[in-house]
Amino acid sequence: MHTFREVATAAYCPRKLYYRHRDPEADVDVPDRVAARRELAFRYDELLDTDAELLAAPIAVTPTQYRSRLGRLRATLDDWDGVVDPDAREVHLSGRECRGVAHKVVGDPPRPSLVFAGDPPDEGVWEPQTVRLVAAAKALAWERGRPVETAFAEYPAHGVVREVPLTTRRKATYRSAVRTADAIDGPPSRTDDRAKCDPCEYADNCGVTTRSMRSLL
């Protein structure tokens, strides 16, 4: 059974998943910076109400912007109270195809919320995060025996929380990622998107090279 992280990686770069499978240190502890940002997702009320805490927090925008964003979320987000004070935290879920951790389980009907330490896109969520959200929602639905049609994506360093409908297109993206993960038994083709290689911890071993001008001529 795949983990949520594995199917998300398959959506991002199958070759990266291949190398991660072969890496005995792939499941190391969460970096301190990531852990500190994730922790913000459990402190929204505190950050709204306490200047000192907000000024010391590892946020990626100004305190004024952060507080303004949280204020808008409090006024407009479906089940803000559930996101701030979830029914369950760090919940291990195991579905028919995937297993992993939902950082929060919110409300009734239950919905998973996943907390991402990076930057949000202008709209929606990044494709690998879409896959991870669908995986979590399907696992939660499998365990609870009831449909789960939305999830939450949180970017707490930016004060951004988005409710994500699990549309047919998003589910299809998830199914494609599962098929990709199922099929990996050797190194997949290298990606054509070299921007993905820059932050990848396996770039030096992957065999992705930049051709010289001389070789091109």
Secondary structure, 3 states (H helix, E strand, C coil): CEEHHHHHHHHHCHHHHHHHHCCCCCCCCCCHHHHHHHHHHHCHHHHHHCHHHHHHCCCCCCHHHHHHHHHHHHHHCCCHHHHHCCCEEEEEEECCCEEEEEEEEECCCCEEEEECCCCCCCCCCCHHHHHHHHHHHHHHHHHHCCCCCEEEEEECCCCEEEEEECCHHHHHHHHHHHHHHHHCCCCCCCCCCHHHCCCCCCHHHHCCCCCCHHHHC
